[in-house]
Amino acid sequence: MDMDDIINHAKTLDAVLILQPQPGDTSPEVSWGDAFIYYAPDGVIPATQPFATIVTKDYPDEPPSGLDQPGTFRLNIAAPKADFARVIGSSPRDAMNANHDAHLRDTWFPHPVYGRAGWLSVVNPDTTLPEALSLLGAAHKAARDRHQRRPTNNNAG
């Protein structure tokens, strides 16, 4: 399964908005070719973080994952804490103190920068794909739940 297959799966989730920056739009060049997956029931980019991203290159402020090879990508998911602990074997804070190899393919690791916040990463998921799709669903549900708990301005007056 490649990046497009994961994006197509994300499109099956309700109220999802997927941004895919490209040359000619207003996005920064570093983001071109990547995907940012949001819960957005109104179809507008929310002021919140995406619940998942797919990156196709190493970002300057992150330890490298070797994404400079054609067809290589890293799926990043804002996992619920219990799922993070189940997959990694420790809490997000404890996981950041362990040594994880961000170059390994098809192996879960805490996101190099956002792992402490519960983000999981996997480069080119293959055998980990069923888990990845399940975690994508759990992250979507968590984003939807957060959205529904947010107060609205409808009661202002």
Secondary structure by P-SEA (a helix, b strand, c coil): ccaaaaaaaaaaccbbbbbbbccccccccccccbbbbbbccccccccccccbbbbccccccccccccccccbbbbbbbccaaaaaaaccccaaaaaaccccccccccccccccccccbbbbbcccccaaaaaaaaaaaaaaaaaaaaaacccccccc
